[in-house]
Amino acid sequence: MKKKKKGSLSRNISRKDFISRSIKATLGTSLAWSSFPAIVPASVFGPHAPSNRINIGAIGTGRISRGHDMPGVLKYDTARIMAVCDLDADRAEDAKKWVNDFYASRSGKPYDGVSVYHDHRELLENKDIDAVLISTPDHWHALAAIHAVNAGKDVYLQKPASLTIAEGRTLSDVVTRSGRIFQIGSQQRSSTQFRYAAELVRNGRIGRLKTVYVGLPGDPSGGDPKEMPAPPRFNYDAWLGSTPEVYYTVDRVHPQHGYDRPGWLRCEQFGAGMITGWGAHHVDSAHWGMNTEYTGPIEVWGEAEFPTTGLWNVHGTFKTQALYANGVTMMISDTYPNGVKFEGTEGWIFVTRGDYRATASDPVPDAKGVKPLEASDPKIIRSVIGPNEIHLYESDDHHGNWLECIRTRKTPATTVEMAHRACSACLLHHMVMRLKRKLYWDPSKELFKNDPEANGRLSRPQRSPYIVKA
């Protein structure tokens, strides 16, 4: 992959055309690979000796892995997925066949080079594996990543970074000490329009930034709470991980057949709902434009509605707000358009994914025709970032950036600390939903001020032996 020169632009096309083409190229690439299997000839990416390929293990082979993470790696001939791991044996075997079939289709020859594991720790013991994709449910993210870097593997971790702020801090510290290459799945960092929006804001094109509006999709209530026997080929106890032991029901976990959106996303035991599910993306993008990637808010307040019946209990409609030390207020709600709007003293910029979906079951309405980037004045978008102005990290493919950084050992687009800070901010918004009062946060100490009750929510009791140790 060729590294682009920052600020370079052909004299033959306008800035507006360049942005439009870049956005289309970025979104088009992502969309093409969200509908696997598509076959890309090895000649597209150049010849790579097997001994030089990055050997990848995929931990968690469900919806997001099949629809986004594994396809994101499979398109690169510089890497080879050589192992898959899932606590659901049927899903693991399905993933093995799926990846083998891809390589067989690409080469035109039979292929059976994928190993199957049902315990990620055994996969990590394989010395031939260089790096791992971790696409597990949220409550397993931090522990699996810590295990991986401690085993000497580079890591691509699905967002959000952690289930709690405490384990997120541990994750960031452990990864930083390890020196391993770590990329969080905040793929908006590799989307042209999100980077350009952040550059425009950071370079004062809308004047002094005052308010950031973050719009998130919603989750439905419901879910069948009827107790069921766990499938015989599914290690349900290990799947529960550090969270409390509760009976199995399919709407608490994932479909037994197919790869539709799983029920665990809507259970607070395993995550916080859309405030972290999509909030980790949009808050990270907001932090990028706000220049607050390594800090957090100082005050947070708001309210939310929660289901009163059914199995699923993550937040419903909500509106929360946060004040940062630089004077900017961030407002987050499911009632705002899905995306990030930066409002300044001299105009506004709105950025969104447009009609891009990471997976086919993303809970967003049909967004055809939605512009990825808009502004109060078209001149703002046509503005050229000068060579002496702020230029942010450029990446045009998130998985590709990770693979390139594994080879070069350079810092990837989204560091572990950025991932932790975005996730922490989301979790703070979730806390005010539950506590229903204003909270005062010290982002340096990562503690609430004079608030033992709130500080008690920075971590959760963990079930042995699935414990993240500080």
C-alpha positions as CSV (number, residue, x, y, z in Angstrom):
1,M,0.0,0.0,0.0
2,K,1.3,3.4,-1.0
3,K,1.3,6.1,1.6
4,K,-0.4,9.2,0.5
5,K,1.3,12.6,0.9
6,K,-0.6,14.8,3.2
7,G,-2.0,17.9,1.5
8,S,-1.2,16.7,-2.0
9,L,-3.9,17.3,-4.7
10,S,-3.9,17.0,-8.5
11,R,-4.1,20.4,-10.3
12,N,-6.6,18.8,-12.7
13,I,-9.5,18.3,-10.3
14,S,-11.2,20.7,-7.9
15,R,-11.1,20.1,-4.2
16,K,-14.9,19.5,-4.3
17,D,-14.4,16.7,-6.9
18,F,-11.5,15.2,-5.0
19,I,-13.6,15.0,-1.8
20,S,-16.6,13.6,-3.7
21,R,-14.4,10.9,-5.4
22,S,-12.6,10.0,-2.2
23,I,-15.8,9.6,-0.3
24,K,-17.3,7.4,-3.0
25,A,-14.1,5.3,-3.2
26,T,-14.0,4.9,0.6
27,L,-17.6,3.9,0.9
28,G,-17.6,1.8,-2.2
29,T,-14.7,-0.3,-1.0
30,S,-16.4,-0.9,2.4
31,L,-19.7,-1.8,0.7
32,A,-18.0,-4.2,-1.7
33,W,-16.5,-6.1,1.1
34,S,-19.6,-6.2,3.4
35,S,-21.2,-8.7,1.1
36,F,-18.7,-11.6,1.0
37,P,-17.8,-13.7,-0.8
38,A,-16.5,-11.5,-3.6
39,I,-13.3,-12.7,-5.2
40,V,-10.3,-10.4,-5.6
41,P,-7.4,-11.8,-7.7
42,A,-4.1,-11.9,-5.9
43,S,-2.6,-9.9,-8.8
44,V,-4.5,-6.9,-7.6
45,F,-2.4,-6.7,-4.4
46,G,0.8,-8.1,-5.9
47,P,2.7,-11.3,-5.2
48,H,3.5,-12.2,-1.6
49,A,5.5,-15.2,-0.6
50,P,3.6,-17.3,2.1
51,S,6.5,-16.9,4.4
52,N,6.0,-13.1,4.4
53,R,2.3,-13.1,5.0
54,I,0.8,-12.0,8.2
55,N,-1.0,-15.0,9.8
56,I,-4.3,-14.1,11.3
57,G,-6.5,-15.8,13.9
58,A,-10.2,-14.8,14.1
59,I,-11.6,-14.9,17.6
60,G,-15.4,-14.7,17.5
61,T,-16.9,-15.6,14.1
62,G,-20.4,-14.2,14.3
63,R,-22.2,-11.4,12.5
64,I,-19.7,-8.6,12.7
65,S,-16.8,-11.0,12.0
66,R,-18.4,-12.5,8.9
67,G,-19.9,-9.2,7.6
68,H,-17.0,-6.9,8.3
69,D,-13.8,-8.0,10.1
70,M,-12.8,-11.2,8.2
71,P,-13.7,-9.7,4.8
72,G,-11.7,-6.7,5.8
73,V,-8.6,-8.9,6.0
74,L,-9.4,-11.4,3.3
75,K,-9.1,-8.8,0.6
76,Y,-5.4,-8.4,1.3
77,D,-3.0,-11.0,-0.1
78,T,-0.4,-9.7,2.5
79,A,-2.4,-11.6,5.2
80,R,-3.9,-15.1,5.6
81,I,-6.6,-16.1,8.0
82,M,-5.2,-19.4,9.2
83,A,-7.4,-20.0,12.3
84,V,-10.9,-19.4,13.6
85,C,-12.2,-19.6,17.1
86,D,-15.7,-19.5,18.5
87,L,-17.4,-20.8,21.7
88,D,-20.2,-22.0,19.4
89,A,-18.8,-25.1,17.7
90,D,-21.2,-24.9,14.8
91,R,-20.2,-21.3,14.1
92,A,-16.6,-22.2,14.3
93,E,-16.9,-25.0,11.8
94,D,-19.0,-22.7,9.5
95,A,-16.3,-20.1,9.6
96,K,-13.6,-22.6,8.7
97,K,-15.6,-23.7,5.7
98,W,-16.4,-20.1,4.8
99,V,-12.7,-19.0,4.8
100,N,-11.5,-22.2,3.1
101,D,-14.0,-21.7,0.4
102,F,-12.8,-18.1,-0.1
103,Y,-9.2,-19.1,-0.6
104,A,-10.2,-22.0,-2.8
105,S,-12.3,-19.7,-5.0
106,R,-9.5,-17.2,-5.3
107,S,-6.8,-19.8,-6.3
108,G,-9.0,-22.1,-8.2
109,K,-7.6,-25.0,-6.2
110,P,-8.9,-27.0,-3.2
111,Y,-7.9,-25.3,0.1
112,D,-8.0,-26.6,3.7
113,G,-5.6,-24.5,5.6
114,V,-7.8,-23.1,8.4
115,S,-7.6,-24.5,11.9
116,V,-10.5,-24.5,14.4
117,Y,-10.4,-23.6,18.1
118,H,-13.0,-23.3,20.7
119,D,-10.9,-21.6,23.4
120,H,-9.1,-18.4,22.3
121,R,-6.3,-19.1,24.7
122,E,-5.4,-22.2,22.8
123,L,-5.4,-20.3,19.6
124,L,-3.1,-17.7,21.1
125,E,-0.6,-20.5,22.0
126,N,-0.1,-21.1,18.2
127,K,3.3,-19.6,17.5
128,D,2.5,-19.4,13.8
129,I,-0.2,-16.8,14.4
130,D,1.0,-13.2,14.3
131,A,-2.1,-11.3,14.9
132,V,-5.8,-11.7,15.8
133,L,-9.1,-10.2,14.9
134,I,-11.3,-10.0,18.1
135,S,-15.0,-9.8,17.1
136,T,-16.6,-11.2,20.3
137,P,-19.5,-9.7,22.2
138,D,-18.6,-6.5,24.1
139,H,-18.1,-8.1,27.5
140,W,-15.2,-10.2,26.2
141,H,-13.4,-7.4,24.4
142,A,-10.9,-6.2,27.0
143,L,-10.0,-9.6,28.5
144,A,-9.5,-11.3,25.1
145,A,-7.3,-8.4,23.9
146,I,-5.2,-8.5,27.1
147,H,-4.7,-12.2,26.6
148,A,-3.7,-11.6,23.0
149,V,-1.1,-8.9,23.6
150,N,0.3,-10.8,26.5
151,A,0.8,-13.7,24.1
152,G,2.7,-11.5,21.8
153,K,0.0,-11.0,19.2
154,D,-1.0,-7.8,17.4
155,V,-4.7,-7.0,17.8
156,Y,-7.6,-5.6,15.8
157,L,-10.4,-5.3,18.4
158,Q,-14.0,-4.5,17.6
159,K,-15.4,-1.5,19.5
160,P,-16.3,-0.6,22.2
161,A,-13.0,-1.1,23.9
162,S,-14.4,-2.3,27.2
163,L,-17.5,-3.1,29.3
164,T,-16.4,-0.7,32.1
165,I,-14.1,2.3,32.5
166,A,-11.9,0.4,34.9
167,E,-11.2,-2.5,32.6
168,G,-10.7,-0.1,29.7
169,R,-8.0,1.7,31.7
170,T,-6.3,-1.7,32.3
171,L,-6.6,-2.6,28.6
172,S,-4.9,0.6,27.6
173,D,-2.1,0.3,30.1
174,V,-1.4,-3.4,29.2
175,V,-1.5,-2.8,25.4
176,T,0.8,0.3,25.8
177,R,3.3,-1.6,27.9
178,S,3.3,-4.6,25.5
179,G,4.3,-2.6,22.4
180,R,2.0,-4.6,20.2
181,I,0.1,-3.0,17.3
182,F,-3.5,-2.4,18.3
183,Q,-6.3,-1.0,16.2
184,I,-9.8,-0.5,17.5
185,G,-12.7,-1.1,15.0
186,S,-13.5,2.7,14.7
187,Q,-13.5,2.5,10.9
188,Q,-14.8,6.0,10.6
189,R,-11.2,7.0,11.2
190,S,-10.5,5.6,7.8
191,S,-13.4,7.3,6.0
192,T,-12.4,10.4,4.1
193,Q,-15.4,12.5,5.1
194,F,-14.9,12.0,8.8
195,R,-11.2,12.9,8.6
196,Y,-11.9,15.9,6.4
197,A,-14.7,17.1,8.7
198,A,-12.3,16.9,11.7
199,E,-9.7,18.8,9.8
200,L,-12.1,21.6,8.8
201,V,-13.2,22.0,12.4
202,R,-9.6,21.8,13.8
203,N,-8.5,24.5,11.3
204,G,-11.3,26.9,12.3
205,R,-13.5,26.8,9.2
206,I,-16.6,27.1,11.4
207,G,-15.0,29.6,13.8
208,R,-14.8,28.7,17.5
209,L,-16.4,25.3,18.1
210,K,-19.3,25.6,20.6
211,T,-21.5,22.5,20.4
212,V,-21.3,19.0,19.0
213,Y,-24.5,17.0,18.3
214,V,-24.2,13.2,18.1
215,G,-27.1,11.3,16.7
216,L,-27.3,7.5,17.3
217,P,-29.8,4.9,16.1
218,G,-32.0,3.1,18.6
219,D,-32.6,-0.4,19.8
220,P,-36.0,-2.0,20.2
221,S,-37.4,-3.3,23.5
222,G,-38.7,-6.9,23.7
223,G,-36.9,-10.3,23.7
224,D,-38.4,-13.6,24.8
225,P,-37.3,-14.3,28.4
226,K,-38.4,-18.0,28.3
227,E,-35.7,-20.3,29.7
228,M,-34.3,-22.8,27.2
229,P,-31.6,-25.5,27.2
230,A,-28.3,-24.2,25.9
231,P,-27.3,-25.8,22.5
232,P,-25.0,-28.9,23.2
233,R,-22.2,-27.5,21.0
234,F,-22.1,-24.1,22.7
235,N,-20.0,-23.3,25.7
236,Y,-22.5,-21.0,27.3
237,D,-20.7,-20.7,30.6
238,A,-17.5,-19.4,29.0
239,W,-19.6,-17.1,26.7
240,L,-21.0,-15.4,29.9
241,G,-17.5,-14.7,30.8
242,S,-17.0,-12.2,33.7
243,T,-20.8,-11.4,33.9
244,P,-23.2,-13.1,36.3
245,E,-24.5,-16.6,35.7
246,V,-28.0,-16.5,34.2
247,Y,-30.1,-19.1,32.4
248,Y,-29.8,-19.5,28.6
249,T,-32.4,-18.2,26.2
250,V,-31.7,-17.6,22.5
251,D,-32.7,-13.9,22.6
252,R,-30.0,-13.3,25.3
253,V,-27.3,-14.6,23.0
254,H,-27.3,-15.0,19.2
255,P,-29.5,-16.9,16.7
256,Q,-29.0,-20.6,16.6
257,H,-29.3,-20.4,12.8
258,G,-28.0,-17.6,10.7
259,Y,-26.2,-14.4,11.5
260,D,-28.9,-11.8,12.2
261,R,-28.4,-9.1,14.8
262,P,-27.9,-10.8,18.2
263,G,-29.9,-10.3,21.3
264,W,-26.9,-9.7,23.6
265,L,-26.5,-6.2,22.1
266,R,-29.7,-5.3,23.8
267,C,-28.9,-6.7,27.3
268,E,-27.1,-4.5,29.8
269,Q,-25.3,-7.5,31.2
270,F,-23.1,-7.6,28.1
271,G,-23.0,-3.9,27.0
272,A,-24.7,-0.5,27.4
273,G,-26.7,-0.4,24.2
274,M,-26.4,2.1,21.4
275,I,-24.6,4.6,23.6
276,T,-21.5,2.4,23.3
277,G,-22.5,0.3,20.2
278,W,-22.6,3.3,17.8
279,G,-21.6,5.9,20.3
280,A,-18.0,4.5,20.3
281,H,-17.9,5.4,16.6
282,H,-19.5,8.8,16.7
283,V,-18.0,10.0,20.0
284,D,-14.5,9.1,18.7
285,S,-15.2,11.1,15.5
286,A,-16.4,14.0,17.7
287,H,-13.3,13.8,19.8
288,W,-11.2,13.9,16.6
289,G,-12.7,17.2,15.6
290,M,-12.8,18.6,19.2
291,N,-9.1,17.7,19.8
292,T,-10.1,15.8,22.9
293,E,-8.9,12.3,21.9
294,Y,-6.9,11.8,25.1
295,T,-9.2,13.3,27.7
296,G,-12.9,13.4,28.4
297,P,-15.7,15.5,29.7
298,I,-15.8,17.3,33.1
299,E,-19.6,17.4,33.6
300,V,-22.2,15.0,32.3
301,W,-26.0,15.1,32.7
302,G,-29.2,13.9,30.9
303,E,-32.0,11.4,31.0
304,A,-33.2,8.3,29.2
305,E,-36.1,5.8,29.1
306,F,-35.6,2.1,29.8
307,P,-37.9,-0.8,28.9
308,T,-40.1,-2.1,31.7
309,T,-41.0,-5.4,30.1
310,G,-39.3,-8.1,28.1
311,L,-35.7,-9.4,28.2
312,W,-33.9,-6.5,26.5
313,N,-33.1,-3.7,28.9
314,V,-30.7,-1.3,27.2
315,H,-31.7,2.4,27.0
316,G,-34.4,3.6,24.7
317,T,-34.9,7.2,23.7
318,F,-32.5,9.5,25.5
319,K,-30.8,12.8,25.6
320,T,-27.5,13.4,27.4
321,Q,-25.0,16.2,27.5
322,A,-21.4,16.7,28.5
323,L,-19.2,19.7,29.0
324,Y,-15.5,19.6,28.2
325,A,-12.7,21.6,29.7
326,N,-12.3,23.5,26.4
327,G,-15.8,24.9,26.8
328,V,-17.4,22.7,24.1
329,T,-20.7,20.9,24.9
330,M,-21.4,17.5,23.4
331,M,-25.1,16.5,23.1
332,I,-26.1,12.9,22.3
333,S,-29.5,11.7,21.4
334,D,-31.4,9.1,19.3
335,T,-33.6,12.1,18.2
336,Y,-30.8,13.7,16.2
337,P,-29.9,12.6,12.7
338,N,-27.4,9.7,12.7
339,G,-24.0,11.3,12.5
340,V,-22.0,14.1,14.0
341,K,-22.7,17.8,13.7
342,F,-20.1,20.4,14.7
343,E,-21.5,23.8,15.4
344,G,-19.3,26.9,15.7
345,T,-19.5,30.6,15.9
346,E,-19.3,30.9,12.0
347,G,-21.3,27.9,10.8
348,W,-21.7,24.1,11.1
349,I,-20.5,20.9,9.5
350,F,-22.5,17.6,9.5
351,V,-20.8,14.3,8.8
352,T,-22.3,10.8,8.5
353,R,-21.7,7.5,6.9
354,G,-24.1,8.2,4.1
355,D,-25.5,4.9,2.7
356,Y,-22.6,2.8,4.0
357,R,-23.4,-0.1,6.4
358,A,-20.7,-2.2,8.2
359,T,-23.1,-5.1,8.1
360,A,-26.4,-5.8,6.4
361,S,-28.3,-5.8,9.7
362,D,-27.1,-2.4,10.9
363,P,-30.2,-0.8,12.6
364,V,-30.4,2.3,10.5
365,P,-33.1,3.3,7.9
366,D,-32.4,3.3,4.2
367,A,-30.0,6.2,3.9
368,K,-29.8,6.4,0.1
369,G,-29.3,9.9,-1.0
370,V,-27.9,11.1,2.3
371,K,-24.8,13.3,1.8
372,P,-21.8,12.1,3.8
373,L,-20.7,15.7,4.3
374,E,-22.7,18.9,4.5
375,A,-22.1,22.4,5.8
376,S,-24.0,25.6,6.5
377,D,-22.1,27.1,3.6
378,P,-20.8,25.0,0.6
379,K,-17.6,27.1,0.7
380,I,-16.7,25.4,3.9
381,I,-16.5,22.0,2.3
382,R,-14.6,23.4,-0.8
383,S,-12.0,24.9,1.5
384,V,-8.5,23.7,1.0
385,I,-6.4,22.7,4.0
386,G,-3.1,24.5,3.5
387,P,0.3,22.9,3.9
388,N,1.0,24.7,7.1
389,E,-2.4,23.9,8.7
390,I,-3.4,20.8,10.7
391,H,-3.4,17.6,8.8
392,L,-4.8,14.5,10.5
393,Y,-3.8,10.9,10.2
394,E,-4.7,9.6,6.7
395,S,-6.0,6.1,6.2
396,D,-8.3,4.9,3.5
397,D,-9.0,1.4,4.8
398,H,-9.1,0.5,8.5
399,H,-8.1,-3.2,8.3
400,G,-5.5,-2.4,5.7
401,N,-4.0,0.3,7.9
402,W,-3.7,-2.2,10.7
403,L,-2.0,-4.7,8.5
404,E,0.4,-2.1,7.1
405,C,1.3,-1.0,10.7
406,I,1.9,-4.6,11.7
407,R,4.6,-4.7,9.0
408,T,6.1,-1.2,9.6
409,R,5.4,-1.1,13.4
410,K,4.1,2.4,13.0
411,T,1.2,3.7,15.1
412,P,-2.2,2.8,13.5
413,A,-5.1,5.2,12.9
414,T,-6.8,4.6,16.3
415,T,-4.6,4.0,19.3
416,V,-5.7,2.1,22.4
417,E,-5.9,5.2,24.5
418,M,-8.1,6.9,21.9
419,A,-10.3,3.8,22.0
420,H,-10.5,3.9,25.8
421,R,-11.3,7.6,26.0
422,A,-14.1,7.3,23.4
423,C,-15.6,4.3,25.2
424,S,-15.2,6.0,28.6
425,A,-17.1,9.1,27.4
426,C,-19.9,6.8,26.2
427,L,-20.0,4.9,29.5
428,L,-20.2,8.3,31.4
429,H,-23.3,9.1,29.4
430,H,-24.8,5.7,30.2
431,M,-24.1,6.3,34.0
432,V,-26.1,9.6,34.0
433,M,-29.0,7.7,32.3
434,R,-29.1,5.3,35.2
435,L,-28.2,7.7,38.1
436,K,-30.5,10.5,36.8
437,R,-28.4,13.3,38.1
438,K,-25.4,15.5,37.0
439,L,-22.0,13.9,37.4
440,Y,-18.6,15.7,37.8
441,W,-15.7,13.8,36.2
442,D,-12.0,14.3,36.5
443,P,-10.6,12.9,33.2
444,S,-7.0,13.0,34.5
445,K,-7.7,10.8,37.6
446,E,-10.6,9.0,35.9
447,L,-12.7,9.4,39.0
448,F,-15.9,11.3,39.9
449,K,-15.5,14.2,42.2
450,N,-16.9,13.5,45.7
451,D,-19.3,10.8,44.5
452,P,-18.7,7.3,45.9
453,E,-21.9,6.0,44.4
454,A,-20.8,7.0,40.9
455,N,-17.2,5.8,41.4
456,G,-18.7,2.4,42.4
457,R,-20.0,2.1,38.8
458,L,-16.5,2.4,37.3
459,S,-16.2,-1.4,37.5
460,R,-18.5,-4.4,37.9
461,P,-18.1,-7.5,40.0
462,Q,-16.4,-10.1,37.8
463,R,-17.1,-13.8,37.8
464,S,-14.1,-16.1,38.2
465,P,-12.0,-17.1,36.3
466,Y,-12.9,-14.5,33.6
467,I,-11.4,-11.5,35.5
468,V,-9.6,-8.4,34.1
469,K,-7.0,-7.6,36.7
470,A,-5.8,-4.1,37.1
